[in-house]
Amino acid sequence: MKALFVTFSLTAGFFLGALVAGLTLPKQTGMEGGAVIFIYAIIGAIIGITLSLIFMNKFKPALLKKITIIIILFNVLFFIWIVIRVLSDFPGQERPQNPPQRKTKPVIEPAMFLLPQNNEQSETWLGMATTNFYDTRV
């Protein structure tokens, strides 16, 4: 029973830390929000396992059994709440019947490799520009 008490206190601390972080974290955190929630959850797990190790030997076995059952119920209810929340955020996505149509005309020939129109022989580098380092002033 003591091993169950410690194990489920660890997971309860993890869940409570993640819950506290999720409720206190602002919406503008962006990509670092998940990392912050994970760190809070780890801190909660450390606090949960520390408290469970401290109180494991101080409680009587009958009281420890009741507390363990309460913690197990809390973990199960919290896990069910997470599953329901995730499933409600991502409903089954339907695929569109018609694929999206291309709105722009595809480029047939890249502009870099176009030849001059008046059949001049120019010394261009890949069609980008003609260099003239000697006649231009800097």
N, C-alpha and C positions, 0 to 999 in steps of 0.2 A: 504494500500500500504506500510505503514511503517513496518508492521509485515512481509510482504513478503520480503522487503528489508533486514531486520535483519536476517530472516531465511536463505535466499539464500546467504547472505554474510557469514554467519556461515559455510554453506556447501562449498562455494567457498574457504574460508580460509582452511577448512579441506582438500579439494582436492589439493590446492596449496602447503600446508605443506607436504602432502604425496608425491607430485610430486617432490618437492625440495629434500626431503630425498631420494627418489628413484633414482634421478639423481646424487646425491653427495655421496651416500653410496658405499663403495668398494664392489667388488664381493666376497671377502673372509670373510664376516662378519658371515656367517653361520646361526645358529638358532636365534641369537639375532637381525638379520636384520629386521624381521617383527615388533619386539617390538620398534626398533629405528624409523622405519617409522611411527608406530602408535603414538609415542610420538611427532614426528615432526608434524603429522597431528593434534593432540590435540593443540599443540602450535599455529599452523596456524589458527585453529578454534577460539581460544581465541583472537588472533590478529584480525581476521575477525569480530568477534562480537563486539570487542572494537571499532574498526574503524567505524563500521556501527552505533553503538550507538552514537558516537561522531558526525558523519556527518548526521545523520538522521534529526536533527532539523536545521542544517545549510543550507541544500539544499532546493530549492523551490520544490513544489509538482510536477511540470512538469518535472524538471530535475531528481528528485528522481524516477519518473515513468520510464524515459528512462534508467537510470542506473540500475534499477531493472530488466527491460527487458533484458538488456545486460548481467547482472549477471545470470539470468535464462538461457539464451542461452548458456553461458559459462558452466554452470553446466550440462545442457543436453548434450552438445557436449563432455564434459569430461567423463560423464558417458557412452556415446556410445563408446568412445575411449577405456575405460576400458573393456567394454564387448567384443569388437572386439579383443582386445589384449589377454584376457583370453581365448576366444574361439579359437584363432589361436595357443595358446601355448598348448592346450589340445585337439587335434583332436580326433574324435571318434576312440577309440581303437578297433581293430579287435581281436577277440579271435582266438587262434591258432586252427587249425583243429585237430591235433594230440596232446594229452596231453604229457608233457615231460616224458621221460622214466627215471626210477631210474638207476643211474650209479653204485651205490655201492650195494653190497649184504647185506641184513639186518642181524643184529646180532641175532642169534637164542637163544643163551644162554649167559648171561652176564659172563664176565671173573671173577667177584668177587665170584661167587658161584660155580665155577667148583671144582669138587672133585679131589684129587690127583690121578695120573694115576696108580701108583703101589700099590694101596690099603693100604697105610700106614695110621696109625692113627696119625695124627699130631694135635697139638693144635694151629690151626690158627684161627684168628679172622676174620670171613667173607671172608676168603681166601686171605687176603691181605699180612700178614706177620706173622711170628712166633716171639713172643717177648722173649728175653733172657736178662733180666736185670742183672742177677747175674753173668754171666760168661763174659760179655763184659766190657772192661775198657773204662772209659770216659775220 
